Amino acid sequence: MTANLIVVSGPSGVGKSTVVKELKERAGSVWVSVSMTTRDQRDGEVHGREYFFVTREEFEETVRMGEMLEWAEFAGNLYGTPAQPVADKLLEGTDVILEIELQGARQVRARFPQAKLVFLKPPSWEVLVERLTNRGTETLETISRRLEVAKIELEAEAEFDVSVVNHEVIATAETLLDFARSHS
């Protein structure tokens, strides 16, 4: 049985983090990669759990050393996936979930054509706007930028192997779990 690399992507505010967290709780057999970022740590976040929070200089050095599976700049911050932990888990036979943005998903597809790409989408544009606004973690300017990027991301849905509408977190996580199991 070969381990799968499963990419979960979609626009900011669609609920990727919430769904992946639920998926992790329901499936002990998958490993969720922890990304690296230069963005500020939010209340309640723990270094090494939600992200590895680093300086721009540290991040750029990691890229220069070729140690990133994928990376992108989004809303003025750098985000990326350290390659070695992913490779280690796949070699162990453990399915790996990456929760990343569109640019990163495209990079993973180019490097690992066998990766399974899942596009998570909102029930409607209005729901996406509401989710981003209700977070209360970003300025109106940042929300506006994220919504502009979301329009582009929604147009890329056809690039993915499967699309899942995030109506309800538990049901969406179950759908993703079924997808992962069907490709093992």
C-alpha positions in Angstrom: 0.0 0.0 0.0 1.5 3.3 -1.1 1.1 6.4 1.0 -0.7 9.4 -0.5 0.2 13.0 -0.7 -3.2 14.8 -0.5 -3.4 18.6 -1.0 -6.3 20.5 0.4 -6.6 24.0 -1.1 -9.1 26.7 -1.7 -9.7 30.3 -1.1 -8.8 32.1 2.2 -11.7 31.8 4.6 -13.2 28.6 3.1 -12.4 26.7 6.3 -9.3 24.7 5.3 -7.7 24.8 8.7 -10.9 23.9 10.5 -11.7 21.0 8.2 -8.2 19.6 8.2 -8.2 19.8 12.1 -11.4 17.8 12.1 -10.0 15.4 9.6 -6.9 14.9 11.8 -9.1 14.1 14.8 -11.1 11.5 12.9 -8.2 9.8 11.1 -5.2 9.0 13.3 -3.6 7.3 10.2 -2.9 10.6 8.4 -0.2 13.2 9.1 -0.9 16.8 8.6 2.1 18.8 7.6 2.9 22.0 9.5 3.7 24.9 7.2 6.2 27.6 7.8 5.2 31.3 7.7 6.4 34.8 8.2 3.0 36.1 9.3 2.4 37.1 12.8 1.2 34.5 15.3 -2.5 34.9 16.1 -4.0 34.5 19.6 -4.2 30.8 20.6 -1.7 29.7 18.0 1.3 27.6 19.0 4.6 27.6 17.2 5.0 24.2 15.6 1.3 23.3 15.9 -0.5 25.7 13.5 2.7 27.0 11.8 6.4 27.3 12.3 6.6 31.1 12.7 9.9 32.5 11.4 11.4 35.7 10.2 11.4 36.6 6.5 15.2 36.1 6.5 14.9 32.6 8.0 12.2 31.6 5.5 14.2 32.9 2.5 17.3 31.0 3.7 15.2 27.8 3.8 14.1 28.5 0.2 17.7 29.2 -0.9 18.8 25.9 0.6 16.2 24.0 -1.5 14.4 22.7 1.6 10.8 23.7 0.7 8.4 21.4 -1.1 6.4 24.4 -2.1 6.1 28.1 -1.1 4.4 31.3 -2.0 3.8 34.8 -0.9 0.3 35.6 0.1 -1.2 38.8 1.6 2.4 40.1 2.2 3.6 37.0 4.0 5.6 33.9 3.0 4.1 30.5 3.5 5.6 27.1 2.6 6.0 23.4 3.3 9.3 22.0 4.6 10.1 19.1 2.3 11.9 16.7 4.5 9.2 15.9 7.1 6.8 15.2 4.2 9.2 12.9 2.4 9.9 11.1 5.7 6.2 10.4 6.4 5.6 9.2 2.9 8.5 6.8 3.1 7.1 5.5 6.4 3.9 4.7 4.5 1.8 7.4 6.2 -0.7 9.5 4.2 0.2 13.2 4.3 -2.2 16.1 4.1 -1.0 19.5 3.0 -3.2 22.5 3.6 -1.9 25.1 1.2 -2.9 27.9 -1.2 -3.3 27.6 -5.0 0.3 28.6 -5.9 1.6 25.8 -3.6 -0.9 23.3 -4.9 0.4 24.0 -8.4 4.0 23.5 -7.3 3.2 20.2 -5.6 1.4 19.0 -8.8 4.4 19.9 -10.9 6.8 18.0 -8.5 4.5 15.1 -7.5 2.0 14.4 -10.4 0.7 11.5 -8.3 -0.5 13.9 -5.5 -4.2 14.0 -5.0 -5.5 17.6 -5.1 -8.7 18.5 -3.3 -10.4 21.9 -3.9 -12.4 23.1 -0.9 -15.0 25.7 -1.9 -17.6 27.7 0.0 -21.3 27.2 -0.3 -21.5 30.7 -1.9 -19.6 33.9 -2.4 -21.6 35.5 0.4 -20.7 32.8 2.9 -17.0 33.3 2.0 -17.2 37.0 2.6 -19.0 36.4 5.9 -16.4 33.9 7.1 -13.5 36.2 6.3 -15.1 39.2 7.9 -16.2 37.4 11.0 -12.7 36.1 11.8 -11.9 39.5 13.2 -8.2 38.9 12.7 -7.5 41.1 9.7 -8.0 44.7 8.5 -10.6 45.5 5.9 -7.8 46.2 3.4 -6.4 42.6 4.0 -9.9 41.1 3.7 -10.4 43.0 0.4 -7.1 41.6 -0.9 -8.0 38.1 0.2 -11.3 38.3 -1.6 -9.7 39.5 -4.8 -7.3 36.5 -4.7 -10.3 34.2 -3.8 -11.9 35.1 -7.2 -8.8 33.9 -9.0 -8.6 30.8 -6.9 -12.2 29.9 -7.5 -11.5 30.0 -11.2 -8.8 27.3 -10.8 -11.2 24.6 -9.5 -10.9 22.5 -12.7 -7.2 22.0 -11.9 -8.0 19.8 -9.0 -8.9 16.1 -8.8 -12.0 16.6 -6.7 -14.0 19.6 -5.4 -15.8 19.6 -2.0 -18.2 22.2 -0.8 -17.6 23.1 2.8 -21.2 23.3 4.0 -20.5 21.8 7.4 -17.2 20.9 8.9 -17.8 17.3 10.1 -19.4 16.2 6.8 -16.7 17.9 4.8 -14.0 16.2 6.9 -15.7 12.8 6.4 -15.8 13.4 2.6 -12.1 14.1 2.6 -11.4 11.1 4.7 -13.4 8.9 2.3 -11.4 10.4 -0.6 -8.1 9.6 1.1 -9.1 6.1 1.9 -10.3 5.4 -1.6 -6.9 6.3 -3.0 -4.8 4.2 -0.6 
